[in-house]
Amino acid sequence: MPRPQADVVLVGCVKSKRPEGALAKDLYTSDYFAKMRAYAESTERPWFILSAEHGLVSPNDWLEPYNCYLPDMSREYRRSWGQKVATQLEAAVGPLTGVVVDLHAGSAYVESTEAALRPLGAVVVDQLRGLSFGRRLSWYLQQSRGEPDGDLDIVSRLRDGSLAVSLDDLVASGGDGLRSPGMYSWWIDEAGAADLTRGLRHQVDAGLIYAGLAGATRTGGSTSANTLWGRIATMHLGKRHEFSTLRRSLGAVLAQAYGLSVIDEVGLTQWMHVHLRVVAIPVAHADTLDSLETEILSELDPPLNLAKVAKTPLRRQLSALRKRFAGGAASEQP
């Protein structure tokens, strides 16, 4: 999708704000707002912020913190708010007939603004209509790096099995291109899926079974030194299941399937090389990874993920097996 030739860009406010007054462009503290702001500034067009409290505000207007959030307001408030925005925009840029407005905001802001602007002749463009939060973040990352829209569509790439590589090929790469934060998805063949089905006593189909991240910025803002290469080659394909959620899950299920009393680490690694493939996608901006993972897991719903997904009978059985085989592992052969 080519970038529209916008005359003005409107960016929605967010709940996260500084505790004290600031310029409007600096008042909102979320990473998501920072990315919308960066996009708006990159267009080199006039841009404004849609404030649920104040209507249309200039980025350099001084604002005090406020608690108003448009989706929480009544339908009448939102209608009046939209009319206020239209009046303010007309005062700021002149008659709106034919003016292209590039709108970046949540659905309540978009609907109220669009309803007021279109009767005045404005051309309202909502480029991200229908996209989930994770895919919106991905889109802004693409824009900041000058990438085409489809090149970094993380969700579609994670769910594209044709991009999955064998573990032998991944190890042989020596980590080339994978020594950065990112996301990954694991894929299983028919025979491997049959093994998991036998161990779990729930159907597991060939295809995508697990997804995760590496190197996300930690809570509090500290940087993680982990990388895709470290996560996949050292932890998931390592020698101890305690260091990998995926490895522990697979080991427990296979131990159950084959009647073992403990997880066979050597056999597990060999089994993974035979039956699994992986898609690995580097992502330069580690501060968005946790939010991306939450949204992506909601969309992909891989059966072996236990966090950030719905509890299913299969996942309850998986959790029980993980507890049963916790800590136990067969000794490694020389």
Secondary structure, DSSP 8 states (H G I E B T S, - for coil): ------SEEEEE--S-B-SS-EEHHHHB--HHHHHHHHHHHHTTS-EEEEETTTEEE-TTSEE------GGGS-HHHHHHHHHHHHHHHHHHH---TT-EEEEES-HHHHHHHHHHHGGGT-EEE-TTTT--HHHHHHHHHHHHHT--TTTT-HHHHHT-GGG-EEHHHHHHTTTTTTSS-EEEEEEE-HHHHHHHHHHHTS---SEEEEEEEES---TTS------HHIIIIIIITSS-GGG-HHHHHHHHHHHHHTT-SSB-HHHHHHHHHHHEEEEEEE-S-GGGHHHHHHHHHHHH--TT--SSS---HHHHHHHHHHHHTTT-B-----
